[in-house]
C-alpha cells in the first residue's frame, strides 16, 4: 500500500472515531461531575454536541412528606443543572439537559435507544457511600452491557 493510501485510510479511521453527540449521566455525585468534566472536554475537542441526563427515581408515595421531598429533589435538579451548565460555559460548550423518570440504568438505556444518534455515553463510578458504590457500579455495568453506543466510565 502506498503512503498516500495509508494516510487516507488513517484519516478516515480518525474521522470515524470522532464523537458528534455525547451524553453524560449526572446524579450530582462527585463521580458524576468527574464524568461531566471529561464529557465536556471530549465535546470541546471533538466539536461534539453535549447532552446531560438526570434520572429522577419515581416513588409511589401519597403523603405530605413526599411533597416536601419532591420540592427538595426539584431544587437539587435545578442546582445540578445550573452547576453543570456553568461548567460547560466555562469550557465553551453548550450543554443540553434532560430529566427523565425511572430507574437510572434502564431509564438511561431507554433514552439512548429512543434518541439513537449518540456516539458516546459518559458515566461516573464514584459515589457517596459503599451502598451507593454498589448501586452506581451496577448502573454503570448495566449501561456498559446494554447501551447502544460506546460507554466511557470515569473513575
C-alpha positions as CSV (number, residue, x, y, z in Angstrom):
1,X,0.0,0.0,0.0
2,X,1.4,3.4,-0.9
3,X,2.0,6.1,1.7
4,X,-0.9,8.2,0.3
5,X,-3.4,5.3,0.6
6,X,-2.2,4.6,4.2
7,X,-2.7,8.3,5.1
8,X,-6.2,8.3,3.5
9,X,-7.1,5.1,5.5
10,X,-5.8,6.6,8.7
11,X,-7.6,9.9,8.1
12,X,-10.9,8.0,7.5
13,X,-10.4,6.0,10.7
14,X,-9.7,9.1,12.8
15,X,-12.8,10.9,11.4
16,X,-14.9,7.8,12.1
17,X,-13.6,7.8,15.7
18,X,-14.6,11.4,16.4
19,X,-17.6,11.9,18.6
20,X,-20.5,14.0,17.3
21,X,-23.1,13.7,20.1
22,X,-22.2,12.9,23.7
23,X,-24.5,12.1,26.7
24,X,-23.3,12.3,30.2
25,X,-25.2,10.8,33.2
26,X,-25.2,13.1,36.2
27,X,-26.7,12.2,39.6
28,X,-25.0,15.0,41.5
29,X,-22.2,12.9,42.9
30,X,-18.5,13.7,42.8
31,X,-18.0,10.8,40.3
32,X,-20.8,12.2,38.1
33,X,-19.1,15.6,38.0
34,X,-15.8,14.0,37.1
35,X,-17.7,12.3,34.2
36,X,-19.2,15.7,33.3
37,X,-15.7,17.3,33.1
38,X,-14.4,14.5,30.9
39,X,-17.6,14.6,28.6
40,X,-17.2,18.4,28.2
41,X,-13.5,18.0,27.4
42,X,-14.3,15.5,24.8
43,X,-17.2,17.6,23.4
44,X,-14.9,20.6,23.2
45,X,-12.1,18.8,21.5
46,X,-14.3,16.9,19.0
47,X,-16.7,19.8,18.4
48,X,-19.5,17.5,19.6
49,X,-22.9,18.2,20.9
50,X,-23.1,17.7,24.7
51,X,-26.1,16.4,26.5
52,X,-26.6,15.6,30.2
53,X,-29.2,13.3,31.6
54,X,-30.5,13.3,35.2
55,X,-32.8,10.4,36.3
56,X,-35.3,11.2,38.9
57,X,-36.3,7.9,40.6
58,X,-40.1,7.6,40.7
59,X,-41.6,6.9,44.1
60,X,-45.2,6.0,44.6
61,X,-46.0,7.8,47.9
62,X,-49.1,9.7,48.7
63,X,-48.2,11.9,51.7
64,X,-47.2,15.4,52.8
65,X,-43.6,14.1,53.4
66,X,-43.4,13.2,49.7
67,X,-44.4,16.7,48.7
68,X,-41.6,18.1,50.9
69,X,-39.1,15.6,49.5
70,X,-40.3,16.3,45.9
71,X,-39.6,20.0,46.3
72,X,-36.2,19.2,47.7
73,X,-35.4,16.9,44.7
74,X,-36.7,19.6,42.3
75,X,-34.3,22.2,43.9
76,X,-31.5,19.6,43.7
77,X,-32.1,19.1,40.0
78,X,-32.2,22.9,39.4
79,X,-28.9,23.3,41.3
80,X,-27.3,20.4,39.5
81,X,-28.3,21.7,36.0
82,X,-27.1,25.3,36.9
83,X,-23.7,24.0,38.2
84,X,-23.3,21.7,35.1
85,X,-24.2,24.4,32.6
86,X,-21.8,26.8,34.4
87,X,-19.0,24.3,34.0
88,X,-20.0,23.8,30.3
89,X,-20.0,27.5,29.7
90,X,-16.5,27.8,31.3
91,X,-15.3,25.3,28.8
92,X,-17.1,26.9,25.9
93,X,-19.5,24.1,25.4
94,X,-23.3,24.3,25.1
95,X,-24.9,21.7,27.4
96,X,-28.4,20.4,26.7
97,X,-30.0,18.9,29.8
98,X,-32.6,16.2,30.0
99,X,-34.5,14.9,33.1
100,X,-36.3,11.6,33.0
101,X,-38.2,9.5,35.5
102,X,-37.3,5.9,36.3
103,X,-34.6,3.6,37.5
104,X,-31.2,5.1,36.4
105,X,-29.8,2.2,34.4
106,X,-32.9,1.3,32.4
107,X,-34.0,5.0,32.0
108,X,-30.6,6.0,30.5
109,X,-30.5,2.9,28.3
110,X,-34.1,3.6,27.1
111,X,-33.2,7.3,26.5
112,X,-30.3,6.2,24.4
113,X,-32.4,3.8,22.4
114,X,-35.1,6.4,21.7
115,X,-32.6,9.0,20.7
116,X,-30.4,6.7,18.7
117,X,-27.8,9.1,17.5
118,X,-25.4,9.3,20.5
119,X,-21.8,8.3,19.9
120,X,-20.8,8.2,23.5
121,X,-22.2,7.8,27.0
122,X,-20.0,9.0,29.8
123,X,-20.8,7.8,33.4
124,X,-19.0,8.3,36.7
125,X,-18.1,5.4,39.0
126,X,-17.6,7.2,42.4
127,X,-20.5,7.8,44.7
128,X,-21.1,8.8,48.3
129,X,-21.1,5.5,50.2
130,X,-20.4,1.8,50.0
131,X,-24.1,1.2,49.2
132,X,-24.0,3.9,46.6
133,X,-20.9,2.4,45.0
134,X,-22.8,-0.9,44.7
135,X,-25.8,0.8,43.1
136,X,-23.8,3.1,40.8
137,X,-21.5,0.2,39.9
138,X,-24.5,-1.8,38.9
139,X,-25.8,1.1,36.9
140,X,-22.5,1.6,35.1
141,X,-22.2,-2.2,34.5
142,X,-25.7,-2.4,33.1
143,X,-25.1,0.5,30.8
144,X,-21.8,-0.9,29.5
145,X,-23.7,-4.1,28.6
146,X,-26.9,-2.5,27.2
147,X,-26.1,0.9,25.8
148,X,-26.3,1.1,22.0
149,X,-23.2,3.2,21.9
150,X,-19.7,3.4,23.3
151,X,-19.6,3.8,27.1
152,X,-16.8,5.6,29.0
153,X,-16.7,5.0,32.7
154,X,-14.8,7.7,34.6
155,X,-13.1,6.9,38.0
